[in-house]
Amino acid sequence: MQIELIENTNSITMVWTGKSTHRKPSEFISPILAETIRRSNASKKRIIMDFRRLEYMNSSTITPIIKILERAKRGATEITLLYNKSLKWQDLSFSALEIFETQDSKVEIKGVENHVPGNK
Amino acid sequence: MEQSLRLTVKPQWDEIESARIEVGVYLQSQGLMRDAVHSLTMVISELIENGIKYGSFTEPEDAIAVDIHRNGHTTTVEVINPLNIKDKAARNHLTKLDKTIQWIRGYQDPFEAYVEKLKEVSRRPLKDEESGLGLVRIAYEGKSILDFFVSEEGCLNVSAVSHFRGDNHEKD
């Protein structure tokens, strides 16, 4: 799996691609998430976590993601999570994360139906 | 007519992806659609991960066996690994496995169990790396009924039974 960081004027986008199958994916993911949150808090930019090109993730990969969403709910970090609604596994995995959404849109979970370039 | 596949997987993490690919090819050859193949390979991956984490592999030939049985719309996956029942950690794992499966069965809809587990895990400390989501994910995303037993030979057999009939998972 790869996570590409793209910083724009208003947001920092994390593009997740490939397959996440490591035994302890937190060791790879958590430092990147921590650094992205640090940058987001310093610049007041929204974090966009784009999973649309992710091909597979094991359950250990979900853990650091939901911990960050839960903390964002109670903190100042703004997060939008994007997933590919056309892929059934992504729809099942990520739509369940709507429980972390906040009414003020600080945390948003968005399923997108469109085609994602490069997706298998 | 029943169709089946047996794989032997070395208890090494890198072997999981090879098993996923092999199982995926087999399930596609059985006429299953993409979503069903993805669900079942996820189920198998999660069960093999548990087998590697909690199995006892003391002899060079010790391995994980993966059996897939297809009968009509029903797919049964069995993942079998040696277990040292005298080991306290192994006994703790069995107790936890039993409790988790019973807990999942307590929910009419596995989605509710999954959401409860998401909430619980999300509140754990960041440094706590244990997921605890694997089995409930199998029940929810894999639409599978889980069960297990320990054989007389001391092997743990965890099974997941899925039905794909009527939900557009399978080719007519």
Interface residues (C-beta under 8 A of the other chain):
Chain A: K19 T21 H22 R23 K24 S26 E27 S30 Y56 N58 S59 S60 I62 T63 P64 I66 K67 L69 E70 K88 W89 L92 S93 A96 L97 I99 F100
Chain B: W13 I16 E17 R20 D35 H38 S39 T41 M42 S45 E46 E49 F111 Y114 V115 L118 K119 V121 S122 R123 R124 L126 E129 E130 S131 L133 G134 R137 Y140 E141
